[in-house]
Amino acid sequence: MLNEINISAVQFRKLVTLYSIGSTIIVVPAAITADAHQDAWIAALFGVASGIGLVLLFTSLGKMFPTLKLMEMNEKISGKIFGKIVLLFLCYPIYLSAVKFFTM
């Protein structure tokens, strides 16, 4: 059986920050300028701000519920049935963005 490895909030923040910077430098400029043209900087700033907001949200949830996983946190906060529905609505846009990214 695999051992469970937990990372701290600081490690998670560093991991997401470095990944975001790396993907921003390599992939995102071409994709954004293809759609937004000269207004690409606005889309980039909005993406960075929303990414930072998500990281802050997940780290604060991790501090509030240090022993729970994301699905368990969602069910505890929203209730058993509604928590699963909310998680589906959170996962669906991520799935769509991955499909769009890999079919470009």
DSSP file (Angstrom, degrees, kcal/mol; ACC not computed):
  #  RESIDUE AA STRUCTURE BP1 BP2  ACC     N-H-->O    O-->H-N    N-H-->O    O-->H-N    TCO  KAPPA ALPHA  PHI   PSI    X-CA   Y-CA   Z-CA
    1    1 A M              0   0    0      0, 0.0     2,-0.2     0, 0.0     0, 0.0   0.000 360.0 360.0 360.0 144.5    0.0    0.0    0.0
    2    2 A L        -     0   0    0      1,-0.1     2,-0.3     0, 0.0     0, 0.0  -0.492 360.0-121.9 -76.9 142.1    1.2    3.5   -0.8
    3    3 A N        -     0   0    0     -2,-0.2     2,-0.4     1,-0.0    -1,-0.1  -0.628  26.6-120.2 -79.0 139.6    2.2    5.8    2.0
    4    4 A E        -     0   0    0     -2,-0.3     2,-0.5     2,-0.0    -1,-0.0  -0.687  26.3-161.7 -82.4 130.9    0.3    9.0    2.1
    5    5 A I        -     0   0    0     -2,-0.4     2,-0.4     2,-0.0    -2,-0.0  -0.962   2.8-161.9-115.0 124.4    2.5   12.1    1.8
    6    6 A N        -     0   0    0     -2,-0.5     2,-0.3     0, 0.0    -2,-0.0  -0.842   3.5-153.2-104.8 141.7    1.1   15.4    2.9
    7    7 A I        -     0   0    0     -2,-0.4     2,-0.1     1,-0.1    -2,-0.0  -0.833  20.4-115.6-110.1 153.9    2.6   18.7    1.9
    8    8 A S     >  -     0   0    0     -2,-0.3     4,-2.3     1,-0.1     5,-0.2  -0.301  28.3-106.1 -80.9 169.8    2.4   21.9    3.9
    9    9 A A  H  > S+     0   0    0      1,-0.2     4,-2.5     2,-0.2     5,-0.2   0.861 121.5  52.8 -63.7 -36.2    0.6   25.1    2.8
   10   10 A V  H  > S+     0   0    0      2,-0.2     4,-2.4     1,-0.2    -1,-0.2   0.915 109.6  47.9 -67.0 -42.6    3.9   26.8    2.1
   11   11 A Q  H  > S+     0   0    0      2,-0.2     4,-2.5     1,-0.2    -2,-0.2   0.904 112.5  49.5 -64.1 -41.0    5.1   23.9   -0.1
   12   12 A F  H  X S+     0   0    0     -4,-2.3     4,-2.6     2,-0.2     5,-0.2   0.923 110.7  49.8 -62.5 -44.5    1.7   23.9   -2.0
   13   13 A R  H  X S+     0   0    0     -4,-2.5     4,-2.4     1,-0.2    -2,-0.2   0.912 112.6  46.9 -61.7 -43.5    1.9   27.7   -2.5
   14   14 A K  H  X S+     0   0    0     -4,-2.4     4,-2.6     2,-0.2     5,-0.2   0.911 112.2  50.6 -65.1 -41.9    5.5   27.4   -3.9
   15   15 A L  H  X S+     0   0    0     -4,-2.5     4,-2.1     1,-0.2    -2,-0.2   0.928 113.8  43.5 -61.9 -46.9    4.6   24.5   -6.2
   16   16 A V  H  X S+     0   0    0     -4,-2.6     4,-2.6     2,-0.2    -1,-0.2   0.892 113.9  51.6 -67.6 -39.6    1.6   26.3   -7.7
   17   17 A T  H  X S+     0   0    0     -4,-2.4     4,-2.5    -5,-0.2    -2,-0.2   0.942 112.5  44.1 -62.9 -48.3    3.5   29.6   -8.0
   18   18 A L  H  X S+     0   0    0     -4,-2.6     4,-2.3     1,-0.2    -1,-0.2   0.886 114.9  49.4 -66.8 -37.8    6.4   28.0   -9.8
   19   19 A Y  H  X S+     0   0    0     -4,-2.1     4,-2.7    -5,-0.2     5,-0.3   0.918 111.9  49.1 -64.6 -43.1    4.1   26.0  -12.1
   20   20 A S  H  X S+     0   0    0     -4,-2.6     4,-2.2     1,-0.2    -2,-0.2   0.914 112.0  47.7 -64.1 -42.8    2.1   29.1  -12.9
   21   21 A I  H  X S+     0   0    0     -4,-2.5     4,-2.0    -5,-0.2    -1,-0.2   0.922 113.2  49.1 -64.1 -43.1    5.1   31.1  -13.7
   22   22 A G  H  X S+     0   0    0     -4,-2.3     4,-1.8     1,-0.2     5,-0.2   0.926 114.8  42.5 -63.6 -45.8    6.5   28.3  -15.9
   23   23 A S  H  X>S+     0   0    0     -4,-2.7     4,-1.9     1,-0.2     5,-1.9   0.839 112.0  56.0 -71.3 -30.9    3.3   27.8  -17.9
   24   24 A T  H  <5S+     0   0    0     -4,-2.2    -1,-0.2    -5,-0.3    -2,-0.2   0.899 110.8  43.7 -66.1 -39.5    2.8   31.5  -18.2
   25   25 A I  H  <5S+     0   0    0     -4,-2.0    -2,-0.2    -5,-0.2    -1,-0.2   0.880 125.6  30.4 -72.6 -37.8    6.1   32.0  -19.8
   26   26 A I  H  <5S+     0   0    0     -4,-1.8     4,-0.2    -5,-0.2    -3,-0.2   0.934 131.3  13.2 -91.1 -50.5    6.0   29.0  -22.1
   27   27 A V  T >X5S+     0   0    0     -4,-1.9     4,-1.2    -5,-0.2     3,-0.5   0.881 110.1  62.9-101.6 -45.0    2.4   28.3  -23.2
   28   28 A V  H 3><S+     0   0    0     -5,-1.9     4,-2.9     1,-0.2     5,-0.3   0.813  89.5  64.3 -65.6 -38.3    0.0   31.1  -22.3
   29   29 A P  H 3> S+     0   0    0      0, 0.0     4,-2.3     0, 0.0    -1,-0.2   0.903 106.5  44.0 -56.9 -42.6    1.3   34.1  -24.4
   30   30 A A  H <> S+     0   0    0     -3,-0.5     4,-1.4    -4,-0.2    -2,-0.2   0.910 115.8  47.7 -67.7 -40.5    0.5   32.4  -27.7
   31   31 A A  H  X S+     0   0    0     -4,-1.2     4,-0.9     2,-0.2    -1,-0.2   0.901 114.6  45.5 -68.0 -40.2   -2.9   31.2  -26.6
   32   32 A I  H >X S+     0   0    0     -4,-2.9     4,-3.3     1,-0.2     3,-0.7   0.933 112.4  49.0 -70.3 -44.9   -4.0   34.5  -25.1
   33   33 A T  H 3X S+     0   0    0     -4,-2.3     4,-1.0    -5,-0.3    -1,-0.2   0.769 103.0  63.0 -69.6 -23.3   -2.8   36.7  -28.0
   34   34 A A  H 3< S+     0   0    0     -4,-1.4    -1,-0.2    -5,-0.2    -2,-0.2   0.870 119.9  23.5 -65.7 -34.5   -4.6   34.4  -30.5
   35   35 A D  H << S+     0   0    0     -4,-0.9    -2,-0.2    -3,-0.7    -3,-0.1   0.843 133.3  33.2 -97.8 -41.0   -7.9   35.3  -28.9
   36   36 A A  H >< S-     0   0    0     -4,-3.3     3,-2.0     1,-0.2    -3,-0.2   0.609  77.6-174.2 -98.5 -12.8   -7.4   38.7  -27.2
   37   37 A H  G >< S+     0   0    0     -4,-1.0     3,-1.3    -5,-0.4    -1,-0.2  -0.323  74.8   2.4  53.8-120.4   -4.9   40.3  -29.6
   38   38 A Q  G 3  S+     0   0    0      1,-0.3     3,-0.4     2,-0.1    -1,-0.3   0.645 130.9  61.1 -74.7 -12.0   -3.8   43.7  -28.1
   39   39 A D  G X>  +     0   0    0     -3,-2.0     4,-1.3     1,-0.2     3,-0.8   0.149  69.0 111.3 -95.7  19.5   -5.9   43.2  -25.0
   40   40 A A  H <>  +     0   0    0     -3,-1.3     4,-2.4     1,-0.2    -1,-0.2   0.812  67.3  63.6 -64.4 -29.9   -4.0   40.1  -24.0
   41   41 A W  H 3> S+     0   0    0     -3,-0.4     4,-2.2     1,-0.2    -1,-0.2   0.841 100.4  52.8 -65.3 -31.4   -2.4   41.8  -21.0
   42   42 A I  H <> S+     0   0    0     -3,-0.8     4,-2.3     2,-0.2    -1,-0.2   0.926 110.5  46.7 -68.2 -44.1   -5.9   42.3  -19.4
   43   43 A A  H  X S+     0   0    0     -4,-1.3     4,-2.3     1,-0.2    -2,-0.2   0.884 112.0  51.6 -64.0 -38.3   -6.7   38.6  -19.8
   44   44 A A  H  X S+     0   0    0     -4,-2.4     4,-2.4     2,-0.2    -2,-0.2   0.918 110.2  48.1 -65.6 -43.5   -3.3   37.6  -18.3
   45   45 A L  H  X S+     0   0    0     -4,-2.2     4,-2.5     1,-0.2    -2,-0.2   0.901 111.8  50.1 -64.0 -40.4   -3.8   39.9  -15.3
   46   46 A F  H  X S+     0   0    0     -4,-2.3     4,-2.5     2,-0.2     5,-0.2   0.904 111.1  49.7 -63.8 -41.2   -7.2   38.4  -14.7
   47   47 A G  H  X S+     0   0    0     -4,-2.3     4,-2.1     2,-0.2    -2,-0.2   0.907 112.1  46.8 -63.9 -42.9   -5.8   34.9  -15.0
   48   48 A V  H  X S+     0   0    0     -4,-2.4     4,-2.5     2,-0.2     5,-0.2   0.919 112.9  49.6 -66.1 -43.2   -3.0   35.6  -12.5
   49   49 A A  H  X S+     0   0    0     -4,-2.5     4,-2.2     1,-0.2    -2,-0.2   0.915 112.9  45.9 -64.0 -43.1   -5.4   37.3  -10.0
   50   50 A S  H  X S+     0   0    0     -4,-2.5     4,-2.1     2,-0.2    -1,-0.2   0.872 111.9  52.4 -69.7 -34.1   -7.9   34.4  -10.1
   51   51 A G  H  X S+     0   0    0     -4,-2.1     4,-2.2    -5,-0.2    -2,-0.2   0.916 110.3  47.5 -64.7 -42.7   -5.1   31.9   -9.8
   52   52 A I  H  X S+     0   0    0     -4,-2.5     4,-2.5     1,-0.2    -2,-0.2   0.892 110.4  53.6 -64.4 -38.9   -3.7   33.6   -6.7
   53   53 A G  H  X S+     0   0    0     -4,-2.2     4,-2.3    -5,-0.2    -2,-0.2   0.904 108.8  48.5 -62.0 -41.3   -7.3   33.8   -5.3
   54   54 A L  H  X S+     0   0    0     -4,-2.1     4,-2.8     2,-0.2     5,-0.2   0.902 110.3  51.1 -65.8 -40.8   -7.7   30.0   -5.7
   55   55 A V  H  X S+     0   0    0     -4,-2.2     4,-2.5     1,-0.2     5,-0.2   0.926 111.4  47.8 -62.6 -43.7   -4.3   29.3   -4.1
   56   56 A L  H  X S+     0   0    0     -4,-2.5     4,-2.2     2,-0.2    -1,-0.2   0.897 112.4  50.0 -63.5 -39.6   -5.3   31.5   -1.1
   57   57 A L  H  X S+     0   0    0     -4,-2.3     4,-2.3    -5,-0.2    -2,-0.2   0.942 113.1  44.9 -62.8 -47.8   -8.7   29.8   -0.9
   58   58 A F  H  X S+     0   0    0     -4,-2.8     4,-2.2     1,-0.2    -2,-0.2   0.872 113.5  49.4 -68.1 -36.7   -7.2   26.3   -1.0
   59   59 A T  H  X S+     0   0    0     -4,-2.5     4,-1.8    -5,-0.2    -1,-0.2   0.892 111.7  48.8 -69.8 -37.1   -4.5   27.1    1.5
   60   60 A S  H  X S+     0   0    0     -4,-2.2     4,-1.9    -5,-0.2    -2,-0.2   0.896 112.3  48.7 -69.2 -37.2   -6.9   28.7    3.9
   61   61 A L  H  X S+     0   0    0     -4,-2.3     4,-2.4     1,-0.2    -2,-0.2   0.892 109.4  53.5 -64.8 -38.3   -9.2   25.6    3.6
   62   62 A G  H  < S+     0   0    0     -4,-2.2    -2,-0.2     1,-0.2    -1,-0.2   0.852 110.0  47.3 -64.4 -34.2   -6.2   23.4    4.2
   63   63 A K  H  < S+     0   0    0     -4,-1.8    -1,-0.2     1,-0.2    -2,-0.2   0.841 112.7  48.9 -74.3 -33.4   -5.4   25.3    7.4
   64   64 A M  H  < S+     0   0    0     -4,-1.9    -2,-0.2     1,-0.3    -1,-0.2   0.870 127.3  24.4 -73.0 -36.6   -9.0   25.1    8.6
   65   65 A F  S >< S+     0   0    0     -4,-2.4     3,-1.0    -5,-0.1    -1,-0.3  -0.674  71.6 167.6-127.6  75.5   -9.3   21.4    7.9
   66   66 A P  T 3  S+     0   0    0      0, 0.0    -1,-0.1     0, 0.0    -2,-0.1   0.728  76.0  45.8 -68.5 -21.6   -5.8   20.0    8.1
   67   67 A T  T 3  S+     0   0    0      2,-0.1     2,-0.2     0, 0.0    -5,-0.1   0.554  97.9  85.7 -98.1  -6.7   -6.8   16.3    8.2
   68   68 A L    <   -     0   0    0     -3,-1.0     2,-0.1    -6,-0.1    -3,-0.1  -0.646  69.7-130.6 -98.9 151.4   -9.4   16.3    5.4
   69   69 A K     >  -     0   0    0     -2,-0.2     4,-2.7     1,-0.1     5,-0.2  -0.412  38.8 -96.0 -85.8 172.2   -9.0   15.9    1.6
   70   70 A L  H  > S+     0   0    0      1,-0.2     4,-2.5     2,-0.2     5,-0.2   0.899 124.9  48.1 -60.1 -44.3  -10.6   18.4   -0.8
   71   71 A M  H  > S+     0   0    0      1,-0.2     4,-2.2     2,-0.2    -1,-0.2   0.909 113.3  48.1 -63.1 -42.2  -13.7   16.1   -1.4
   72   72 A E  H  > S+     0   0    0      2,-0.2     4,-2.2     1,-0.2    -2,-0.2   0.887 111.3  50.8 -66.6 -38.6  -14.1   15.6    2.3
   73   73 A M  H  X S+     0   0    0     -4,-2.7     4,-2.5     2,-0.2     5,-0.2   0.927 110.0  50.0 -62.3 -44.3  -13.8   19.4    3.0
   74   74 A N  H  X S+     0   0    0     -4,-2.5     4,-2.7     1,-0.2     5,-0.3   0.899 111.9  47.1 -63.1 -41.3  -16.4   20.1    0.4
   75   75 A E  H  X S+     0   0    0     -4,-2.2     4,-1.7     1,-0.2    -1,-0.2   0.865 112.5  50.2 -68.2 -35.6  -18.8   17.6    1.8
   76   76 A K  H  < S+     0   0    0     -4,-2.2    -2,-0.2     2,-0.2    -1,-0.2   0.886 117.6  39.3 -69.5 -38.0  -18.3   18.9    5.4
   77   77 A I  H  < S+     0   0    0     -4,-2.5    -2,-0.2    -5,-0.2    -3,-0.2   0.922 130.5  25.7 -77.3 -45.6  -18.8   22.6    4.3
   78   78 A S  H  < S-     0   0    0     -4,-2.7     4,-0.2     1,-0.3    -3,-0.2   0.552 113.0-102.9 -99.7  -9.6  -21.7   22.1    1.8
   79   79 A G     X  -     0   0    0     -4,-1.7     4,-1.6    -5,-0.3    -1,-0.3  -0.255  41.5 -73.4 100.2 164.2  -23.3   18.9    3.0
   80   80 A K  H  > S+     0   0    0      2,-0.2     4,-1.1     3,-0.2    -1,-0.1   0.954 125.8  27.2 -66.0 -54.5  -23.1   15.4    1.7
   81   81 A I  H  > S+     0   0    0      2,-0.2     4,-1.8     1,-0.2     3,-0.4   0.947 124.9  46.3 -77.2 -48.4  -25.2   15.6   -1.5
   82   82 A F  H  > S+     0   0    0     -4,-0.2     4,-2.6     1,-0.2     5,-0.2   0.841 108.3  59.0 -64.3 -32.5  -24.8   19.3   -2.3
   83   83 A G  H  X S+     0   0    0     -4,-1.6     4,-1.9     1,-0.2    -1,-0.2   0.871 106.1  47.3 -63.7 -37.6  -21.0   19.0   -1.7
   84   84 A K  H  X S+     0   0    0     -4,-1.1     4,-1.8    -3,-0.4    -1,-0.2   0.878 112.2  49.8 -71.0 -37.3  -20.7   16.4   -4.4
   85   85 A I  H  X S+     0   0    0     -4,-1.8     4,-1.9     2,-0.2    -2,-0.2   0.928 111.1  49.1 -65.7 -44.3  -22.8   18.5   -6.8
   86   86 A V  H  X S+     0   0    0     -4,-2.6     4,-1.6     1,-0.2    -2,-0.2   0.903 109.1  53.0 -61.7 -41.6  -20.7   21.6   -6.1
   87   87 A L  H  X S+     0   0    0     -4,-1.9     4,-2.3     1,-0.2    -1,-0.2   0.880 106.5  52.9 -63.8 -36.8  -17.5   19.5   -6.7
   88   88 A L  H  X S+     0   0    0     -4,-1.8     4,-2.2     1,-0.2    -1,-0.2   0.911 108.5  50.0 -62.6 -41.6  -18.8   18.4  -10.1
   89   89 A F  H  < S+     0   0    0     -4,-1.9    -1,-0.2     1,-0.2    -2,-0.2   0.776 112.6  48.1 -68.7 -25.0  -19.4   22.0  -11.0
   90   90 A L  H  X S+     0   0    0     -4,-1.6     4,-0.7    -5,-0.2    -2,-0.2   0.850 114.2  45.2 -79.5 -35.6  -15.9   22.9  -10.0
   91   91 A C  H  X S+     0   0    0     -4,-2.3     4,-2.4     1,-0.2    -2,-0.2   0.806 100.6  68.2 -78.8 -30.1  -14.3   20.0  -11.8
   92   92 A Y  H  X S+     0   0    0     -4,-2.2     4,-2.6     1,-0.2     5,-0.2   0.911  99.7  46.9 -61.8 -46.3  -16.2   20.4  -15.1
   93   93 A P  H  > S+     0   0    0      0, 0.0     4,-2.5     0, 0.0    -1,-0.2   0.875 112.0  52.3 -63.4 -34.0  -14.6   23.7  -16.1
   94   94 A I  H  X S+     0   0    0     -4,-0.7     4,-2.0     2,-0.2    -2,-0.2   0.922 110.6  48.0 -64.7 -42.7  -11.1   22.3  -15.3
   95   95 A Y  H  X S+     0   0    0     -4,-2.4     4,-2.3     2,-0.2    -1,-0.2   0.924 111.9  49.5 -62.0 -45.3  -11.9   19.3  -17.5
   96   96 A L  H  X S+     0   0    0     -4,-2.6     4,-2.6     1,-0.2    -2,-0.2   0.896 110.1  50.2 -63.0 -40.2  -13.1   21.6  -20.3
   97   97 A S  H  X S+     0   0    0     -4,-2.5     4,-2.3     1,-0.2    -1,-0.2   0.879 110.6  50.0 -67.5 -35.3  -10.0   23.8  -20.2
   98   98 A A  H  X S+     0   0    0     -4,-2.0     4,-2.3     2,-0.2    -2,-0.2   0.905 111.3  48.7 -67.4 -40.4   -7.8   20.7  -20.3
   99   99 A V  H  X S+     0   0    0     -4,-2.3     4,-1.0     2,-0.2    -2,-0.2   0.920 113.4  47.1 -64.8 -43.2   -9.7   19.4  -23.3
  100  100 A K  H  < S+     0   0    0     -4,-2.6     3,-0.3     1,-0.2     4,-0.3   0.902 112.2  50.7 -64.3 -40.4   -9.4   22.7  -25.1
  101  101 A F  H >< S+     0   0    0     -4,-2.3     3,-0.9     1,-0.2    -2,-0.2   0.911 113.1  43.9 -65.4 -42.1   -5.7   23.0  -24.3
  102  102 A F  H 3< S+     0   0    0     -4,-2.3    -1,-0.2     1,-0.2    -2,-0.2   0.585 111.5  53.9 -83.7  -8.2   -4.8   19.6  -25.6
  103  103 A T  T 3<        0   0    0     -4,-1.0    -1,-0.2    -3,-0.3    -2,-0.2   0.320 360.0 360.0-104.0   8.4   -6.9   19.9  -28.8
  104  104 A M    <         0   0    0     -3,-0.9    -1,-0.2    -4,-0.3    -2,-0.1   0.485 360.0 360.0 -73.6 360.0   -5.4   23.2  -29.9
